[in-house]
Amino acid sequence: MTGNRGRPSRGRFCDPAVMEILIRPARDEDRPAVLALAARLAEGVASWRDPEAAVDAARQWLDTSLDPARERRGEVFVAVADEQQVVGVVSVNEQRHFTGAMEAYVGDLAVAPAAVRAGVGRRLMTAAEDWARRQGLRHLTLETAAANTTAQRFYTALGYGEESIRYTRVL
Ligand SMILES: CC(C)(COP(=O)(O)OP(=O)(O)OC[C@H]1O[C@@H](n2cnc3c(N)ncnc32)[C@H](O)[C@@H]1OP(=O)(O)O)[C@@H](O)C(=O)NCCC(=O)NCCS
């Protein structure tokens, strides 16, 4: 669960010569910075949905994921720039697929606007995948909005394949 703790490695946030990105499990003191990233999770929300409700829901999911007393098996990892500034977050949990198999599920992934395209998202997903492997899980799954083409390009670049498509009709 804490395999990335204390293992800093270089990232490319801002100036690669001076900035260092560390991926580690989230701590209680990260909570305000992590919750501030929740606004990113309304990206691509369908026009028929309430964007504020989407942000509120994301904030609640992250808040619950950070609760040390939570019952679900999971982990939250943060990306920290220069050992102080949280610039990304991913939450991963274990859930049961309808076939009965247990799998890992990434509920939240967000990178601060100032830190995108620097490899932070990729490294957060690697942390989530490593966590899933340590649990003995064979699949990691997630959902994203149909309009979130950035996320779709990102997951495709990381090797994820489409598994299901969700349709909605506004009544
Ligand atoms: C999606 C998101 C997490 C990507 O994070 P990131 O740190 O910018 O991604 P990375 O720098 O690790 O990108 C890895 C690869 O993904 C692809 N990629 C990422 N952003 C892309 C974009 N805007 N357009 C095209 N390809 C993109 C590229 O192949 C990239 O590799 P490269 O930079 O070497 O070309 C980030 O844009 C984000 O937080 N978006 C808002 C929240 C969100 O949509 N979360 C996902 C909801 S399910």
The ligand as an ORCA input file, in Angstrom:
! r2SCAN-3c Opt
* xyz 0 1
  C      -6.258     13.784    -18.020
  C      -5.153     14.291    -17.115
  C      -5.189     13.578    -15.780
  C      -3.785     14.013    -17.814
  O      -2.740     14.341    -16.910
  P      -1.308     14.827    -17.429
  O      -0.408     14.892    -16.264
  O      -1.452     16.080    -18.224
  O      -0.899     13.638    -18.413
  P       0.570     13.209    -18.831
  O       1.452     14.404    -18.933
  O       1.030     12.124    -17.914
  O       0.304     12.620    -20.291
  C       0.617     11.290    -20.665
  C       0.245     11.139    -22.127
  O      -1.178     11.250    -22.292
  C      -1.465     11.921    -23.541
  N      -2.110     13.210    -23.266
  C      -2.257     13.845    -22.085
  N      -2.922     15.008    -22.252
  C      -3.208     15.108    -23.559
  C      -3.868     16.086    -24.347
  N      -4.371     17.221    -23.820
  N      -3.976     15.878    -25.681
  C      -3.454     14.761    -26.253
  N      -2.800     13.791    -25.556
  C      -2.689     13.964    -24.224
  C      -0.109     12.135    -24.207
  O       0.177     11.001    -24.998
  C       0.833     12.211    -23.018
  O       2.155     11.880    -23.331
  P       3.133     13.048    -23.938
  O       2.923     14.289    -23.129
  O       4.495     12.450    -23.800
  O       2.683     13.246    -25.359
  C      -5.244     15.848    -16.907
  O      -5.385     16.464    -18.155
  C      -6.396     16.261    -16.019
  O      -6.268     16.336    -14.791
  N      -7.575     16.580    -16.643
  C      -8.735     17.070    -15.884
  C      -9.331     15.986    -14.981
  C      -9.700     14.760    -15.766
  O     -10.193     14.820    -16.883
  N      -9.466     13.605    -15.127
  C      -9.794     12.318    -15.697
  C     -11.222     12.040    -15.417
  S     -11.581     10.333    -15.655
*
